Amino acid sequence: MKITAMQNGPFLIETTEASLKKGDVEEKLEGKMIALCRCGASANKPFCDGKHKAENFEAEAVEVEVN
């Protein structure tokens, strides 16, 4: 799994296997890219909907590799 905090944007998570659970519903995520909000303005939290652009969100880029 690789997690990248995009410059002035969301956290991008590259995963080969994960699951997302909302209440009693669980969705398997395989080989997917997930964008998580970092600016706090998304209407689709925890996912990014691009609002960081309109909010002029600023943050550094960081990359983490998880084994």
N, C-alpha and C positions, 0 to 999 in steps of 0.2 A: 504494500500500500504506500502511496506517496501523497503527501499533503503539501499543497502550495498555497501560501497566502499571496494572492496577486497584488501587485502594486496598485493601490487605490481601488481595489476590487475585492471579490469574495475569496473564501477558502475553496480551493478545488481539491477534491479527494478522488484519486484514481484508485479503484479497487478491483480485485479479481473476484472477491466474494465478500458479501456483507448482507445484512438484513435491516430493514426499516420497519419499526413497529409503531403504529398509531392506534391506540386503544387495543382492541382485540384483533386488529388486522395486521398481518405481517407480510411484507413483500421482500422476496429475495432479490438482491442486487448483485449481478455477476458481470464483470467486465464493464463497469459503468464509470462515468465521470459524474460526480455530484458537486454542485456549487452551493455552498452555504453562505448565508448573509453574514457580513462582518460590519456593515454600517448601521444596522438597526432599523433601516427604513423600509425593508421589504414587506409587501403585503402578503407574501407567501412564506413567512418564517417557518422553519429555519432555512428555507431555500432562498437563493438569490433570485430576484426578479429584475435586476438591472437598475434599481432606484439609486444606487450609489453614484451613478453618473449625474443625475439631476441634483443630488445632494452635495456634489463636489467633495465626496469622501476622499480623504487622504490617509494613506498608511503605507508602511514599507512592505516590500516583497520579502518572503521567507519561504524556504523549502525544507521539508523534513521527509526523510525516507524511513519507513517503518518496516522491519523485517518480520 
